[in-house]
């Protein structure tokens, strides 16, 4: 477990606000992955703040969300939404 000191404002030296861009679901998830990789490579960047603007009707399913509800699957089948993980 990390100590309180590691969460202090000094430990979080610099964050980054990412400009909102219109992307489809897979591209939004790819952008998240790039940001995560960047955090591991750049010592002084530890926080990103980003707001999504979806191109299309997307449902983002969390990595640990194992079951997808039948209702959502029916909406996919009816081509009313797309799902991205």
N, C-alpha and C positions, 0 to 999 in steps of 0.2 A: 504494500500500500504506500502511496506517495505521501510525503509529509505536507503539512500546510504550506511550508515555505515554497515547495515546488509549484504551488498554484498562485503564488503572489503575483502582483503586477510586474515585478522585475522578471519573473520567470516567463511571463507572456510578453516578451519584448516588443513584438510588432505583429499586428494583424493585417488583414487585407480585405477590403470590400470589393467584391467582384461585380462588375457591371452586369445588369440583367440582360440576358439575350434570349431570343425566341429560338428554341430548338425542339426537336422531337424527343421522345422518351429515351431511346438508346444514346443519343448524343448528350442529353443531360446527364445520364449515368456515367458516360465516358468522361465528361468534364469533372464530375465528382472524383473519379478515380485518378485523374491527372492531378487534381488539387491534393488528394491524399498522398500521392507519391511525392509531390513537391514539399509537403510538410516534413517528410522524412529526409529530404535532401538539403533543405535550407534551414540552418540552425536558428535564425532570428524570426522565422515565420511559424507561428503556432496556431493561429486562428484565421479561418476564412469565414466571411459572411456572404451568403449568396441567396438570392431569391429566384425561384424558378418562374419562367414564362413558357408555357408549353405550346408547341406547334401541333395542334390536334387535341383530341380528347384521350388523355392518358391516365392510367391508374398505376401508381408506383407501389410495388409490393416490396416490403422490407426483406432483407436478406434472411432474417430469422423467421419470417412468416411462412410457415410450411404449407398451410392449407389455404387454398383460394376458394372463396365462397361460390356456391353454385350460381347465385345471382350475378356475380361478376363474370363468371364463365359464360353464362347465357348472353350477357351484354356483348362480350367478345364475339360470340357465335353470330349474334345479330349485327355485328360490325358497327356497334354504337360506341365502343371504347376499344382501346388497345392497352395491353398490360406490359409493363417493363419492370425488371428487377434490378 
